[in-house]
Amino acid sequence: MFWFSLWVHCIKISFYFTAKTSVGVYDLGISEKIKDNLRKSDNVGKMIPLILDIDKRTQLPDLWTIVRYKKNLK
């Protein structure tokens, strides 16, 4: 599950992970900037948010990688 919102210059997509599932994000072949954002995010209760600001098509492969990872979590 994720949250999606449209902004003037980008789309924002928010994912929420547990402490256990967030560790796997660091193993994904995605931008180090995204991984740093996850490391720096403040917990929301027991959940760890990862918020992506997508403003270039070149960012879409990272988005799809995270979606696939999230989809395969059990």
FENHUQUI-V576304 format. One record per residue. RES is the residue in one letter. SS is DSSP state (H for helix, E for strand, L for the rest). PSI is psi as a letter, one per 20 degrees, with the letter a starting at -180 (999 if undefined). BURIAL is I if it has 16 or more other ideal C-beta (glycine too) atoms within 10 Angstrom, else O. Layout:
res->RES ss->SS psi->PSI burial->BURIAL
res->RES ss->SS psi->PSI burial->BURIAL
This chain:
res->M ss->L psi->q burial->O
res->F ss->E psi->r burial->O
res->W ss->E psi->q burial->O
res->F ss->E psi->p burial->O
res->S ss->E psi->q burial->O
res->L ss->E psi->p burial->O
res->W ss->L psi->r burial->O
res->V ss->L psi->g burial->O
res->H ss->L psi->j burial->O
res->C ss->L psi->r burial->O
res->I ss->E psi->q burial->O
res->K ss->E psi->p burial->O
res->I ss->E psi->p burial->I
res->S ss->E psi->p burial->O
res->F ss->E psi->q burial->I
res->Y ss->E psi->p burial->I
res->F ss->E psi->q burial->I
res->T ss->L psi->r burial->O
res->A ss->H psi->h burial->O
res->K ss->H psi->g burial->O
res->T ss->H psi->h burial->I
res->S ss->H psi->h burial->I
res->V ss->H psi->h burial->O
res->G ss->H psi->h burial->O
res->V ss->H psi->h burial->I
res->Y ss->H psi->i burial->O
res->D ss->H psi->i burial->O
res->L ss->L psi->q burial->O
res->G ss->L psi->m burial->O
res->I ss->L psi->r burial->I
res->S ss->L psi->p burial->O
res->E ss->H psi->h burial->O
res->K ss->H psi->g burial->O
res->I ss->H psi->g burial->I
res->K ss->H psi->g burial->O
res->D ss->H psi->h burial->O
res->N ss->H psi->h burial->O
res->L ss->H psi->g burial->I
res->R ss->H psi->h burial->O
res->K ss->H psi->i burial->O
res->S ss->L psi->q burial->I
res->D ss->L psi->p burial->O
res->N ss->E psi->q burial->O
res->V ss->E psi->n burial->O
res->G ss->L psi->c burial->O
res->K ss->L psi->j burial->O
res->M ss->E psi->q burial->O
res->I ss->E psi->o burial->I
res->P ss->E psi->q burial->I
res->L ss->E psi->o burial->I
res->I ss->E psi->p burial->I
res->L ss->E psi->p burial->I
res->D ss->E psi->o burial->O
res->I ss->E psi->o burial->I
res->D ss->L psi->j burial->O
res->K ss->L psi->q burial->O
res->R ss->H psi->h burial->O
res->T ss->H psi->i burial->O
res->Q ss->H psi->i burial->I
res->L ss->H psi->h burial->O
res->P ss->H psi->h burial->O
res->D ss->H psi->g burial->I
res->L ss->H psi->g burial->I
res->W ss->H psi->h burial->O
res->T ss->H psi->g burial->I
res->I ss->H psi->g burial->I
res->V ss->H psi->g burial->O
res->R ss->H psi->g burial->O
res->Y ss->H psi->g burial->I
res->K ss->H psi->g burial->I
res->K ss->H psi->h burial->O
res->N ss->H psi->i burial->O
res->L ss->L psi->q burial->O
res->K ss->L psi->999 burial->O
